Amino acid sequence: MARHRGRRADNDDDLLKVKLSRKTLLEAASLYRYLLPYWFKFTIALVMLGFASLLGLVFPAIVGKLVDGTLSVLTNPGAPEQSSWTQNIDVIALGLLGVLALQAVCSFVQTYWFVEVGERSLTDLRRDTYARLIRLPMAFHSQRRVGELASRLAADLSQIQDTLTGIVPHFLRQTAILLGGTVLLFVTSPQLTLVMLLSLPVLILLTFLFGRFIRKNSREAQDRLADSNVIVEETLQGIASVKAYANEGYEEGRYRQGLDLFLTTVLRGAKYRGAFVSFIVFALFGAVVVVLWYGAHLVYDHRRDPNVGISAGELTSFMLYTLFVAAAMGSFAEIYGTIQRSLGATHRVREILREPTEPLPSGSIAQLGTNGDGAMPRLQGSVVFEHVAFTYPSRKEIQVLRDVDLVARPGQRIALVGPSGAGKSTIVSLLLRFYEPESGRVLVDGRDVRDYPLHSFRSQMAIVPQDVLLFGGTILDNIAYGRPGATEEEVIVAARKANAHDFIASFPEGYQTRVGERGVQLSGGQRQRVAIARAILRDPAILVLDEATSSLDSESENLVLQALEGLMQGRTSLIIAHRLSTVRKADCIFVIKDGRTVEEGTHAELLARADGVYRMLSELQFEAPAGVWLDS
C-alpha cells in the first residue's frame, strides 16, 4: 500500500511543481500540433466563439433600452413618443430574439466543432502515446506499474483533451466577456464602474486564499479515498488468502479506518467550503448593494438633470454587465486550477513521448542479407554468449550476470538450470534483446544481435513461459497471435500439433470460445497448450521454454511434453527448468550459479562429477519429499 501512496504522492508533486511558466506553456503548446490536421474547423469554431461572446454583450444594452422606453411610457402616458414606442417594441423584441438565435447558432457550431476536433486530436494523441509505450524498452516498463501507465493513457489524456477543447475555449470566451464587459461598463457609467472596481481586489485576494485551502483539502481527500480503494483492490485480488487466514474482520477494520480518515478530511473541507460560500454570498451581494445604492443616486440625479447621472435602463444594463464580468472573473480561478492540472498531465505524457524507444539496428537490412521481399532471412539458430555481464537498471547494486559463456549450435536443445536468482531468465531476456549486456556479446549465427533489425529478429523467436498470459479474446485470436493474419485452417493445424484441438473442439463455441481475462476460463494445462500452438504457428528458428511444465499435474504435463517434443524438432531450443527430470534429453546442460556458467555437459556427464553443482542439485531434488522441487 505504501508503494501506491508513494507513486500517487509523486503525481501530486508533479501537479504542485508544474507551474505556469514559459517553459511549461511551450511544453503544453507542443501538443497543439495534434490540432493542425483539423485547423480549419478549429479556426471557424474560434470565430464562432468570438461572435457568440460579443452577441451576448448586446443583450444587456437592448434590455436597458427596453426598460428606459417602458418607464418613459409609464411616467408620461400622454407623450407623443408613446405611439412610436408601442410600434417599435415588437421590432426590438424580435431583434432581441434574432440576436439570441444567432448566438445559439454560433454556440452550436463552436461547441460541436470543438468537441469533434478535440475527440479526433485526442484519438491521434492516444494512438501515438500507446504506440510509444509498447515500443519502449523493458528497462522502462520494469520501473513502472501498469496502472500508472494506463492512467496516463486514460486520465491524463482526458485531462489534456478537456483543456484543449473545453478550458481553452472557455478561457477565451470569458476573457472576451471580461474585456468587452469592462469596456461597456465604463461606457455606461465611469463613476459606477470605479465604485464597483474598488471592491474587486479584496474579493480576489480572499477568494485566492480560500481556494488554496480548498484545493489542498481536496487533494488530501483524494489521497485518503485512494488509500481506502487500495485496501479494496488488494483485498479482492488476494481474497483467497484473506479467507484462508480468516482475516475478513481485520480487512473490514482496515477499510473502516481508511473511510474514517477520508470522512474526517471531507468534513473539514466542508467547513472551508461553507465559510467560503458564506463569504462569497455576503461579499458579492454586499458589492451589489453598494453598486445599487450608488446607482440609485445616479438615477435620481439623472431624473433631476438628464445631463448628469444615468437612466434606469442604463443602470439595468450596468447591473447585467456587472453580472457578466463577475461571472467571468469568478471562472478564472477554476480555469487556472484546471490548466495547472493539465500542465501536470501534459508533463507526464510528454515524459513518455520523450522516452527513447528501443534502439534501431546499427546495420542495414541490405548489409545483413535479405530475401526477395526485403525481410530478414531465416536464422540458422546458432547462439553464443561471450563473457556477458549484466545489471538491471532498477537494481544497479546487484550484479546479475558476471561472466556468462555458453554455446548452442543450430537445432540443439540447451538447458539452463540452477538455483533461484542465478540469472537464467536474465540470459533469455538478453537473447530476446529486452536488455543490452553491459559487457560481452550475444551472437546469433555469428553476428552480434544488435546488428539485426529488432522486429525482424524477434519475429524468428518464440517463448512458452511458465505463467501463460492469454489475451481476453477467443482461443482462435490467442493462437493466431503467434502469426497475425494466419487462416483458421492454419490455426487448427497448429492446435492439433499442440494436443489442443480435442479440448478446444469440446467447447460449445469451439475456437470462438472466449478465454476470459488472462485466460481464467481455461485450466493451466489448456493455457499451456494454447501457448504452444501459438509458438508452433509462429514457426520460430529459436525457441525458449521458460519452465513450461513446472506447475502442471501429471496428465497435463504428459500432454504438454508431447506437444513440446514436436515443437522443438528442427529448431534451437533453450529450456529453463527446475525439474531436472525434464532436461535429461538436452544436448547440453549449463549450470548457472551466482551469475556464472559453472558447469556444462550432458545429464550423464554432469552426474558423473562427484563434487559438481548439478549432481548436488539432482541429489537434493530427487531425495526431497514428493511435490518439493528446487525453486527456479
Secondary structure, 3 states (H helix, E strand, C coil): CHHHHHHHHHHHHHHHHCCCCHHHHHHHHHHHHHHHHHHHHHHHHHHHHHHHHHHHHHHHHHHHHHHHHHHHHHHCCCCCHHHHHHHHHHHHHHHHHHHHHHHHHHHHHHHHHHHHHHHHHHHHHHHHHHHHHHHCCHHHHCCCCHHHHHHHHHHHHHHHHHHHHHHHHHHHHHHHHHHHHHHHHHHHCHHHHHHHHHCHHHHHHHHHHHHHHHHHHHHHHHHHHHHHHHHHHHHHHCHHHHHHCCCHHHHHHHHHHHHHHHHHHHHHHHHHHHHHHHHHHHHHHHHHHHHHHHHHHHHHHHHHCCCCCCCHHHHHHHHHHHHHHHHHHHHHHHHHHHHHHHHHHHHHHHHHHHCCCCCCCCCCHHHHCCCCCCCCCCCCCCEEEEEEEECCCCCCCCCCEEEEEEEECCCCEEEEECCCCCCHHHHHHHHCCCCCCCEEEEEECCEEHHHCCHHHHHCCEEEECCCCCCCCCEHHHHHHCCCCCCCHHHHHHHHHHCCCHHHHHCCCCHHHCECCHHHCCCCHHHHHHHHHHHHHHHCCCEEEEECCCCCCCHHHHHHHHHHHHHHHCCCEEEEECCCHHHHCCCCEEEEEECCEEEEEECHHHHHCCCCCHHHHHHHHHHHCCCCCCCCC
